[in-house]
Amino acid sequence: MKTEEMVYRELFAELENYEQKGVDISIDGYPASPLQIVTAYMTKEEGTYMRDYILSRDGNIEALIFTDINDYKQAEDTP
């Protein structure tokens, strides 16, 4: 069974690989480094992040966007 630390290390390595390939990475609309993404995951209390992959015309990953889906849920619940 994977520990949380192992999961975060794997996520960091994956995102670093994307960054080295020139893939733009952002979180909640702001450019972010792999470390910033992993830190957001580690410190989230109630946040749940969804990944969106933006593909180029030839099918390569061009951008990776992380969005806190709880922010949208809270906005929908606000009268």
N, CA, C and O atoms as CSV, one atom per row, in Angstrom:
chain,resi,resn,atom,element,x,y,z
A,1,MET,N,N,0.849,-1.188,0.000
A,1,MET,CA,C,0.000,0.000,0.000
A,1,MET,C,C,0.892,1.248,0.000
A,1,MET,O,O,1.883,1.326,0.726
A,2,LYS,N,N,0.515,2.203,-0.824
A,2,LYS,CA,C,1.303,3.432,-0.928
A,2,LYS,C,C,1.000,4.369,0.238
A,2,LYS,O,O,-0.153,4.532,0.638
A,3,THR,N,N,2.043,4.972,0.770
A,3,THR,CA,C,1.857,5.996,1.788
A,3,THR,C,C,1.571,7.316,1.086
A,3,THR,O,O,1.816,7.457,-0.112
A,4,GLU,N,N,1.049,8.283,1.842
A,4,GLU,CA,C,0.794,9.611,1.252
A,4,GLU,C,C,2.082,10.202,0.704
A,4,GLU,O,O,2.082,10.823,-0.359
A,5,GLU,N,N,3.177,10.012,1.424
A,5,GLU,CA,C,4.455,10.562,0.973
A,5,GLU,C,C,4.845,9.982,-0.383
A,5,GLU,O,O,5.342,10.703,-1.247
A,6,MET,N,N,4.623,8.689,-0.570
A,6,MET,CA,C,4.937,8.061,-1.855
A,6,MET,C,C,4.073,8.635,-2.967
A,6,MET,O,O,4.552,8.869,-4.077
A,7,VAL,N,N,2.808,8.858,-2.669
A,7,VAL,CA,C,1.894,9.427,-3.661
A,7,VAL,C,C,2.362,10.820,-4.062
A,7,VAL,O,O,2.373,11.153,-5.247
A,8,TYR,N,N,2.751,11.641,-3.079
A,8,TYR,CA,C,3.210,13.001,-3.379
A,8,TYR,C,C,4.512,12.987,-4.164
A,8,TYR,O,O,4.700,13.798,-5.071
A,9,ARG,N,N,5.408,12.076,-3.824
A,9,ARG,CA,C,6.678,11.965,-4.566
A,9,ARG,C,C,6.421,11.572,-6.024
A,9,ARG,O,O,7.048,12.107,-6.938
A,10,GLU,N,N,5.501,10.641,-6.229
A,10,GLU,CA,C,5.162,10.226,-7.590
A,10,GLU,C,C,4.523,11.367,-8.370
A,10,GLU,O,O,4.833,11.570,-9.544
A,11,LEU,N,N,3.630,12.111,-7.720
A,11,LEU,CA,C,2.998,13.255,-8.374
A,11,LEU,C,C,4.045,14.289,-8.752
A,11,LEU,O,O,4.018,14.823,-9.861
A,12,PHE,N,N,4.967,14.578,-7.839
A,12,PHE,CA,C,6.029,15.547,-8.115
A,12,PHE,C,C,6.862,15.096,-9.311
A,12,PHE,O,O,7.140,15.894,-10.207
A,13,ALA,N,N,7.265,13.822,-9.335
A,13,ALA,CA,C,8.071,13.307,-10.444
A,13,ALA,C,C,7.313,13.397,-11.767
A,13,ALA,O,O,7.886,13.765,-12.792
A,14,GLU,N,N,6.024,13.061,-11.741
A,14,GLU,CA,C,5.204,13.144,-12.951
A,14,GLU,C,C,5.129,14.579,-13.461
A,14,GLU,O,O,5.301,14.834,-14.652
A,15,LEU,N,N,4.867,15.519,-12.539
A,15,LEU,CA,C,4.732,16.918,-12.946
A,15,LEU,C,C,6.068,17.503,-13.403
A,15,LEU,O,O,6.107,18.313,-14.328
A,16,GLU,N,N,7.153,17.096,-12.760
A,16,GLU,CA,C,8.478,17.548,-13.184
A,16,GLU,C,C,8.754,17.085,-14.612
A,16,GLU,O,O,9.328,17.824,-15.412
A,17,ASN,N,N,8.348,15.873,-14.922
A,17,ASN,CA,C,8.523,15.330,-16.269
A,17,ASN,C,C,7.748,16.170,-17.280
A,17,ASN,O,O,8.276,16.511,-18.339
A,18,TYR,N,N,6.499,16.506,-16.959
A,18,TYR,CA,C,5.719,17.366,-17.845
A,18,TYR,C,C,6.403,18.722,-18.027
A,18,TYR,O,O,6.503,19.230,-19.144
A,19,GLU,N,N,6.866,19.296,-16.928
A,19,GLU,CA,C,7.510,20.608,-16.985
A,19,GLU,C,C,8.758,20.563,-17.869
A,19,GLU,O,O,8.995,21.483,-18.652
A,20,GLN,N,N,9.545,19.515,-17.751
A,20,GLN,CA,C,10.762,19.371,-18.565
A,20,GLN,C,C,10.442,19.236,-20.047
A,20,GLN,O,O,11.260,19.581,-20.900
A,21,LYS,N,N,9.243,18.730,-20.350
A,21,LYS,CA,C,8.820,18.592,-21.743
A,21,LYS,C,C,8.173,19.868,-22.275
A,21,LYS,O,O,7.739,19.916,-23.426
A,22,GLY,N,N,8.110,20.907,-21.432
A,22,GLY,CA,C,7.566,22.183,-21.880
A,22,GLY,C,C,6.070,22.334,-21.717
A,22,GLY,O,O,5.476,23.260,-22.269
A,23,VAL,N,N,5.442,21.425,-20.954
A,23,VAL,CA,C,4.007,21.510,-20.716
A,23,VAL,C,C,3.741,22.608,-19.690
A,23,VAL,O,O,4.345,22.619,-18.617
A,24,ASP,N,N,2.835,23.532,-20.020
A,24,ASP,CA,C,2.446,24.578,-19.072
A,24,ASP,C,C,1.582,23.955,-17.984
A,24,ASP,O,O,0.661,23.192,-18.272
A,25,ILE,N,N,1.887,24.286,-16.734
A,25,ILE,CA,C,1.132,23.752,-15.598
A,25,ILE,C,C,0.562,24.932,-14.814
A,25,ILE,O,O,1.263,25.907,-14.542
A,26,SER,N,N,-0.725,24.830,-14.452
A,26,SER,CA,C,-1.338,25.893,-13.657
A,26,SER,C,C,-2.280,25.288,-12.628
A,26,SER,O,O,-2.731,24.150,-12.751
A,27,ILE,N,N,-2.562,26.100,-11.598
A,27,ILE,CA,C,-3.517,25.697,-10.574
A,27,ILE,C,C,-4.428,26.885,-10.307
A,27,ILE,O,O,-3.961,27.995,-10.052
A,28,ASP,N,N,-5.709,26.645,-10.367
A,28,ASP,CA,C,-6.722,27.680,-10.150
A,28,ASP,C,C,-6.454,28.933,-10.981
A,28,ASP,O,O,-6.658,30.055,-10.518
A,29,GLY,N,N,-5.992,28.722,-12.219
A,29,GLY,CA,C,-5.793,29.823,-13.150
A,29,GLY,C,C,-4.444,30.512,-13.098
A,29,GLY,O,O,-4.221,31.472,-13.835
A,30,TYR,N,N,-3.529,30.046,-12.242
A,30,TYR,CA,C,-2.216,30.673,-12.112
A,30,TYR,C,C,-1.117,29.680,-12.464
A,30,TYR,O,O,-1.195,28.512,-12.085
A,31,PRO,N,N,-0.085,30.136,-13.190
A,31,PRO,CA,C,1.037,29.240,-13.493
A,31,PRO,C,C,1.629,28.714,-12.181
A,31,PRO,O,O,1.715,29.441,-11.192
A,32,ALA,N,N,2.032,27.447,-12.191
A,32,ALA,CA,C,2.549,26.836,-10.972
A,32,ALA,C,C,3.643,25.833,-11.303
A,32,ALA,O,O,3.665,25.234,-12.378
A,33,SER,N,N,4.544,25.669,-10.352
A,33,SER,CA,C,5.602,24.680,-10.482
A,33,SER,C,C,5.107,23.349,-9.918
A,33,SER,O,O,4.103,23.311,-9.207
A,34,PRO,N,N,5.802,22.264,-10.231
A,34,PRO,CA,C,5.427,20.984,-9.630
A,34,PRO,C,C,5.391,21.047,-8.095
A,34,PRO,O,O,4.501,20.469,-7.471
A,35,LEU,N,N,6.348,21.742,-7.498
A,35,LEU,CA,C,6.373,21.854,-6.043
A,35,LEU,C,C,5.138,22.585,-5.519
A,35,LEU,O,O,4.584,22.198,-4.490
A,36,GLN,N,N,4.704,23.628,-6.209
A,36,GLN,CA,C,3.513,24.357,-5.778
A,36,GLN,C,C,2.260,23.477,-5.863
A,36,GLN,O,O,1.391,23.546,-4.994
A,37,ILE,N,N,2.171,22.664,-6.895
A,37,ILE,CA,C,1.026,21.767,-7.040
A,37,ILE,C,C,1.018,20.741,-5.910
A,37,ILE,O,O,-0.007,20.531,-5.261
A,38,VAL,N,N,2.156,20.112,-5.681
A,38,VAL,CA,C,2.242,19.093,-4.629
A,38,VAL,C,C,1.968,19.710,-3.265
A,38,VAL,O,O,1.298,19.098,-2.434
A,39,THR,N,N,2.475,20.906,-3.026
A,39,THR,CA,C,2.226,21.586,-1.752
A,39,THR,C,C,0.737,21.852,-1.575
A,39,THR,O,O,0.202,21.677,-0.480
A,40,ALA,N,N,0.063,22.274,-2.647
A,40,ALA,CA,C,-1.385,22.511,-2.572
A,40,ALA,C,C,-2.113,21.211,-2.226
A,40,ALA,O,O,-3.041,21.210,-1.417
A,41,TYR,N,N,-1.694,20.122,-2.834
A,41,TYR,CA,C,-2.303,18.821,-2.520
A,41,TYR,C,C,-2.061,18.447,-1.059
A,41,TYR,O,O,-2.960,17.947,-0.383
A,42,MET,N,N,-0.851,18.690,-0.579
A,42,MET,CA,C,-0.493,18.290,0.785
A,42,MET,C,C,-1.209,19.130,1.834
A,42,MET,O,O,-1.544,18.621,2.904
A,43,THR,N,N,-1.448,20.403,1.550
A,43,THR,CA,C,-2.019,21.306,2.545
A,43,THR,C,C,-3.520,21.471,2.425
A,43,THR,O,O,-4.138,22.140,3.252
A,44,LYS,N,N,-4.111,20.873,1.413
A,44,LYS,CA,C,-5.556,21.035,1.246
A,44,LYS,C,C,-6.288,20.417,2.433
A,44,LYS,O,O,-5.947,19.333,2.906
A,45,GLU,N,N,-7.280,21.122,2.889
A,45,GLU,CA,C,-8.082,20.598,3.979
A,45,GLU,C,C,-9.365,20.005,3.422
A,45,GLU,O,O,-9.756,18.896,3.788
A,46,GLU,N,N,-10.012,20.738,2.546
A,46,GLU,CA,C,-11.252,20.238,1.967
A,46,GLU,C,C,-11.228,20.309,0.447
A,46,GLU,O,O,-12.204,19.941,-0.206
A,47,GLY,N,N,-10.127,20.776,-0.117
A,47,GLY,CA,C,-10.046,20.927,-1.564
A,47,GLY,C,C,-9.866,19.604,-2.269
A,47,GLY,O,O,-9.199,18.695,-1.774
A,48,THR,N,N,-10.468,19.517,-3.428
A,48,THR,CA,C,-10.302,18.368,-4.297
A,48,THR,C,C,-9.965,18.918,-5.670
A,48,THR,O,O,-10.732,19.690,-6.244
A,49,TYR,N,N,-8.819,18.519,-6.195
A,49,TYR,CA,C,-8.364,19.061,-7.467
A,49,TYR,C,C,-8.676,18.123,-8.624
A,49,TYR,O,O,-8.482,16.910,-8.539
A,50,MET,N,N,-9.160,18.715,-9.698
A,50,MET,CA,C,-9.452,18.001,-10.929
A,50,MET,C,C,-8.390,18.392,-11.944
A,50,MET,O,O,-7.999,19.557,-12.021
A,51,ARG,N,N,-7.929,17.441,-12.710
A,51,ARG,CA,C,-6.948,17.723,-13.761
A,51,ARG,C,C,-7.663,17.880,-15.094
A,51,ARG,O,O,-8.580,17.126,-15.419
A,52,ASP,N,N,-7.231,18.862,-15.848
A,52,ASP,CA,C,-7.672,19.027,-17.232
A,52,ASP,C,C,-6.431,19.020,-18.106
A,52,ASP,O,O,-5.481,19.763,-17.860
A,53,TYR,N,N,-6.447,18.185,-19.116
A,53,TYR,CA,C,-5.345,18.123,-20.064
A,53,TYR,C,C,-5.754,18.883,-21.316
A,53,TYR,O,O,-6.813,18.625,-21.888
A,54,ILE,N,N,-4.916,19.816,-21.741
A,54,ILE,CA,C,-5.140,20.562,-22.972
A,54,ILE,C,C,-4.208,19.948,-24.019
A,54,ILE,O,O,-2.991,19.906,-23.836
A,55,LEU,N,N,-4.795,19.477,-25.108
A,55,LEU,CA,C,-4.013,18.799,-26.137
A,55,LEU,C,C,-3.783,19.689,-27.345
A,55,LEU,O,O,-4.618,20.522,-27.697
A,56,SER,N,N,-2.635,19.496,-27.967
A,56,SER,CA,C,-2.349,20.190,-29.221
A,56,SER,C,C,-3.104,19.476,-30.343
A,56,SER,O,O,-3.706,18.426,-30.119
A,57,ARG,N,N,-3.070,20.038,-31.531
A,57,ARG,CA,C,-3.785,19.430,-32.660
A,57,ARG,C,C,-3.267,18.028,-32.993
A,57,ARG,O,O,-4.006,17.184,-33.501
A,58,ASP,N,N,-1.978,17.796,-32.696
A,58,ASP,CA,C,-1.423,16.471,-33.001
A,58,ASP,C,C,-1.544,15.500,-31.829
A,58,ASP,O,O,-0.984,14.404,-31.870
A,59,GLY,N,N,-2.275,15.899,-30.780
A,59,GLY,CA,C,-2.577,14.988,-29.675
A,59,GLY,C,C,-1.593,14.973,-28.526
A,59,GLY,O,O,-1.715,14.154,-27.616
A,60,ASN,N,N,-0.614,15.873,-28.556
A,60,ASN,CA,C,0.340,15.956,-27.455
A,60,ASN,C,C,-0.203,16.851,-26.338
A,60,ASN,O,O,-0.951,17.794,-26.596
A,61,ILE,N,N,0.177,16.550,-25.109
A,61,ILE,CA,C,-0.261,17.377,-23.981
A,61,ILE,C,C,0.461,18.712,-24.060
A,61,ILE,O,O,1.691,18.766,-24.083
A,62,GLU,N,N,-0.314,19.782,-24.101
A,62,GLU,CA,C,0.199,21.137,-24.245
A,62,GLU,C,C,0.158,21.876,-22.904
A,62,GLU,O,O,1.021,22.705,-22.617
A,63,ALA,N,N,-0.855,21.565,-22.089
A,63,ALA,CA,C,-1.010,22.224,-20.793
A,63,ALA,C,C,-1.734,21.278,-19.847
A,63,ALA,O,O,-2.512,20.416,-20.258
A,64,LEU,N,N,-1.448,21.471,-18.577
A,64,LEU,CA,C,-2.071,20.685,-17.519
A,64,LEU,C,C,-2.616,21.668,-16.498
A,64,LEU,O,O,-1.863,22.450,-15.916
A,65,ILE,N,N,-3.930,21.628,-16.280
A,65,ILE,CA,C,-4.595,22.603,-15.409
A,65,ILE,C,C,-5.230,21.877,-14.243
A,65,ILE,O,O,-5.993,20.928,-14.420
A,66,PHE,N,N,-4.901,22.340,-13.040
A,66,PHE,CA,C,-5.512,21.808,-11.825
A,66,PHE,C,C,-6.520,22.826,-11.321
A,66,PHE,O,O,-6.205,24.010,-11.201
A,67,THR,N,N,-7.730,22.370,-11.026
A,67,THR,CA,C,-8.787,23.247,-10.555
A,67,THR,C,C,-9.390,22.669,-9.284
A,67,THR,O,O,-9.745,21.491,-9.235
A,68,ASP,N,N,-9.503,23.514,-8.243
A,68,ASP,CA,C,-10.132,23.093,-6.994
A,68,ASP,C,C,-11.635,23.062,-7.235
A,68,ASP,O,O,-12.280,24.108,-7.309
A,69,ILE,N,N,-12.188,21.864,-7.357
A,69,ILE,CA,C,-13.604,21.764,-7.688
A,69,ILE,C,C,-14.495,22.158,-6.520
A,69,ILE,O,O,-15.675,22.438,-6.730
A,70,ASN,N,N,-13.979,22.189,-5.304
A,70,ASN,CA,C,-14.776,22.641,-4.164
A,70,ASN,C,C,-15.053,24.134,-4.232
A,70,ASN,O,O,-16.076,24.592,-3.723
A,71,ASP,N,N,-14.158,24.907,-4.855
A,71,ASP,CA,C,-14.408,26.343,-5.030
A,71,ASP,C,C,-15.669,26.560,-5.847
A,71,ASP,O,O,-16.458,27.455,-5.545
A,72,TYR,N,N,-15.867,25.748,-6.884
A,72,TYR,CA,C,-17.043,25.884,-7.731
A,72,TYR,C,C,-18.296,25.432,-6.983
A,72,TYR,O,O,-19.359,26.038,-7.124
A,73,LYS,N,N,-18.174,24.380,-6.197
A,73,LYS,CA,C,-19.315,23.891,-5.411
A,73,LYS,C,C,-19.756,24.951,-4.421
A,73,LYS,O,O,-20.954,25.180,-4.257
A,74,GLN,N,N,-18.787,25.618,-3.744
A,74,GLN,CA,C,-19.114,26.662,-2.780
A,74,GLN,C,C,-19.813,27.824,-3.468
A,74,GLN,O,O,-20.750,28.396,-2.912
A,75,ALA,N,N,-19.371,28.180,-4.674
A,75,ALA,CA,C,-19.996,29.279,-5.412
A,75,ALA,C,C,-21.433,28.937,-5.788
A,75,ALA,O,O,-22.305,29.806,-5.778
A,76,GLU,N,N,-21.680,27.667,-6.120
A,76,GLU,CA,C,-23.035,27.250,-6.480
A,76,GLU,C,C,-23.959,27.278,-5.252
A,76,GLU,O,O,-25.153,27.551,-5.376
A,77,ASP,N,N,-23.407,26.998,-4.084
A,77,ASP,CA,C,-24.206,26.954,-2.859
A,77,ASP,C,C,-24.494,28.331,-2.271
A,77,ASP,O,O,-25.374,28.474,-1.422
A,78,THR,N,N,-23.761,29.337,-2.718
A,78,THR,CA,C,-23.934,30.689,-2.181
A,78,THR,C,C,-25.133,31.348,-2.848
A,78,THR,O,O,-25.209,31.403,-4.076
A,79,PRO,N,N,-26.071,31.849,-2.046
A,79,PRO,CA,C,-27.275,32.481,-2.647
A,79,PRO,C,C,-26.964,33.807,-3.322
A,79,PRO,O,O,-27.863,34.449,-3.866
